[in-house]
Amino acid sequence: MPNWRELKRFCDNDGWECYKVTDHYFYRKRLPNGDILFTKISMGSGEIHKNLWQKIRNRQLHVTQEYFNSKI
């Protein structure tokens, strides 16, 4: 499973915009069809638990594991 730093690196490398920083990083990405994706990233460095990672990858990032791995 990836860690929070890898998720932030993915967003930075994949063209996501960091639009707010508090105790988390808040990212968004506008898709060509006009949809906007959002995700929130912890400032921690630990590993993302399997179930949470699957939800983030599928519901927020809308990418495959292979695509994610290619961007980190």
Buried (B, 14 or more C-beta within 10 A) or exposed (E): EBBBBBBBBBBBEBEBEEEEEEEBBBBBBEEEEEEEBEBEBBEEEEEBEEEEBEEBBEEBBEBEEEEBEEBB
